[in-house]
Amino acid sequence: MDGGQSFRATVTPLLGAALGLAIAIGLCWLLCRQAVRLNLGVFFDRTAAVLLVTAAGALAYDLGDLQDTGVLPGHAWVAFDLTGSIDPGSRWGSSITGVTEPVPRMIVLQVVA
């Protein structure tokens, strides 16, 4: 890596964190001033759906780990393998994996879970 790429690799996450913090502070300020009316029913319905997807992804990932270690059978029962089409190290692959934790090669038990 040259100096420019190293600098960008360090600064980009910091800028993202600062931007997210600024947005959160701004929303909190607006909520406290009651400038934003929040429908709590819709808010909690949507956050519950996101948490459910995230929990299902974590369960599938953990089941894959248990199969890798030999605790659960079926390590060779591959449901699908997209490793040839999706690079897990790519930006898109990393962002999807970071949120829902699926992997390009999933075992049948992971898909069922």
C-alpha positions in Angstrom: 0.0 0.0 0.0 1.2 3.5 -0.7 0.8 6.4 1.6 -2.4 7.7 0.0 -4.3 4.4 0.2 -3.1 3.9 3.8 -4.4 7.4 4.7 -7.8 6.7 3.0 -8.1 3.3 4.7 -7.6 5.1 8.1 -9.7 8.2 7.5 -12.7 6.7 5.7 -14.0 4.7 8.7 -13.4 7.7 11.0 -15.4 10.0 8.7 -18.2 7.5 8.6 -18.2 7.2 12.4 -18.2 11.0 12.7 -21.0 11.3 10.2 -23.1 8.7 12.0 -22.5 10.3 15.3 -23.5 13.7 13.9 -26.7 12.3 12.5 -27.6 10.6 15.8 -27.0 13.8 17.7 -29.1 15.8 15.3 -32.0 13.3 15.5 -31.8 13.2 19.3 -31.9 17.0 19.4 -34.9 17.1 17.0 -36.7 14.4 19.1 -36.1 16.3 22.3 -37.5 19.5 20.8 -40.4 17.4 19.5 -39.7 18.6 16.0 -40.0 15.0 14.8 -43.0 12.9 15.7 -42.1 9.3 15.8 -44.7 6.5 15.3 -43.4 4.0 17.8 -45.5 1.1 16.5 -44.0 1.4 13.0 -40.5 2.0 14.4 -40.5 -1.1 16.6 -42.1 -3.3 13.9 -39.3 -2.4 11.5 -36.5 -2.8 14.0 -38.0 -6.1 15.1 -37.9 -7.3 11.5 -34.2 -6.2 11.1 -33.3 -7.9 14.4 -35.1 -11.1 13.3 -33.1 -11.3 10.1 -29.8 -10.6 11.9 -30.6 -13.3 14.6 -31.4 -15.8 11.9 -28.1 -15.0 10.1 -26.2 -15.4 13.3 -27.9 -18.8 14.0 -27.1 -20.1 10.5 -23.5 -18.9 10.9 -23.2 -20.6 14.4 -24.7 -23.9 13.0 -22.1 -23.8 10.3 -19.4 -23.4 12.9 -20.8 -26.4 14.9 -20.7 -28.5 11.7 -17.1 -27.4 11.0 -16.0 -28.6 14.4 -17.9 -31.9 14.0 -20.4 -31.3 16.8 -23.3 -31.5 14.3 -23.4 -33.8 11.3 -23.9 -32.8 7.7 -20.7 -30.8 6.9 -20.7 -32.1 3.3 -24.4 -31.4 2.6 -23.9 -28.2 0.6 -27.2 -26.4 -0.2 -25.5 -23.9 -2.6 -22.0 -22.6 -3.3 -21.6 -19.1 -4.7 -17.9 -18.8 -4.0 -17.2 -18.6 -7.8 -19.6 -15.7 -8.2 -19.3 -13.7 -5.0 -15.9 -12.6 -3.5 -16.4 -12.7 0.3 -13.6 -10.1 0.5 -15.3 -7.6 -1.8 -17.0 -4.5 -0.4 -20.5 -5.9 -1.3 -19.8 -9.3 0.1 -18.4 -7.8 3.3 -21.3 -5.5 3.9 -23.9 -8.3 3.4 -21.9 -10.7 5.5 -21.5 -8.0 8.2 -25.2 -7.5 8.5 -26.8 -10.9 8.1 -23.7 -13.2 8.4 -24.5 -15.5 5.4 -21.6 -17.1 3.7 -21.3 -17.8 -0.1 -21.2 -21.5 0.6 -24.1 -22.6 2.9 -24.9 -26.1 4.3 -28.4 -27.5 4.2 -28.8 -27.0 8.0 -27.8 -23.3 7.7 -30.4 -22.7 5.0 -33.2 -24.5 6.9 -32.3 -22.5 10.1 
